[in-house]
Amino acid sequence: MIIQTSTAQFLIKNCDSKVGCVTVSSDSLEELNRFFGSLQITSSHERCFPYAVCACKQEFSNALILMVKEIDYSDFSQYDFSQF
């Protein structure tokens, strides 16, 4: 799953090293630190998502809650969603 915010992109997939966890990769080290600061962040040579963290599902859901709380719904007024 890919999540895109105004400041970063996140790729979420199963964590190969820990059962019941997800790997959250991002193009922004700062945003991973902000959402998962207490966890170890690794870096790789991957071009699109060079930073990653392995998080339990509770830690991931807490980060999602923070992301949703930061949505600025006033930005949506410029779009026409009537076709959906």
C-alpha positions in Angstrom: 0.0 0.0 0.0 1.3 3.5 -0.8 0.3 6.5 1.3 1.1 10.0 0.0 1.1 13.1 2.2 2.0 16.6 1.3 5.5 16.0 2.8 6.3 12.4 2.1 5.4 9.1 0.4 5.2 5.8 2.4 5.3 2.2 1.2 3.8 -0.3 3.6 4.4 -4.0 3.3 4.8 -7.1 5.5 8.0 -7.1 7.6 10.1 -10.1 6.7 12.1 -10.1 9.9 9.2 -9.8 12.5 5.9 -11.7 12.5 2.9 -9.4 12.9 4.8 -6.3 11.9 4.9 -4.1 8.8 7.8 -2.4 7.1 7.1 1.3 6.4 9.5 2.7 3.8 9.6 6.4 2.9 11.3 9.0 0.9 11.6 11.3 3.9 13.8 10.5 6.9 12.3 13.4 8.8 8.7 12.1 8.5 9.7 8.6 9.5 11.4 10.1 12.6 8.3 12.1 13.3 5.9 9.2 13.1 8.2 6.4 14.4 10.9 8.2 16.3 11.2 5.6 19.0 12.0 2.8 16.4 15.3 2.1 14.6 15.2 3.6 11.1 17.4 1.9 8.5 18.6 3.4 5.2 19.2 1.6 1.9 20.2 2.4 -1.7 16.6 2.1 -2.9 15.9 5.2 -5.0 12.2 5.8 -4.3 12.0 4.7 -0.6 15.5 4.9 0.9 14.4 4.9 4.6 12.5 2.2 6.4 11.3 1.1 9.8 9.7 -2.2 11.0 6.7 -1.4 13.2 4.2 -3.5 15.0 0.6 -3.0 13.8 -0.3 -0.9 16.9 2.6 1.5 16.2 1.6 1.7 12.5 -2.1 2.4 13.4 -1.0 5.2 15.8 1.0 6.8 12.9 -2.0 6.5 10.6 -4.2 8.2 13.2 -1.7 11.1 13.4 -1.7 11.3 9.6 -5.5 11.5 9.4 -5.6 14.2 12.1 -3.3 16.3 10.1 -5.5 16.4 6.9 -6.5 19.9 6.0 -10.0 19.4 4.7 -10.2 23.0 3.6 -7.8 22.1 0.7 -10.5 19.8 -0.7 -12.9 22.7 -1.5 -11.1 23.2 -4.9 -12.1 19.8 -6.1 -15.3 18.5 -7.5 -16.1 15.1 -6.1 -19.7 14.9 -7.4 -18.7 12.4 -10.0 -17.8 9.8 -7.3 
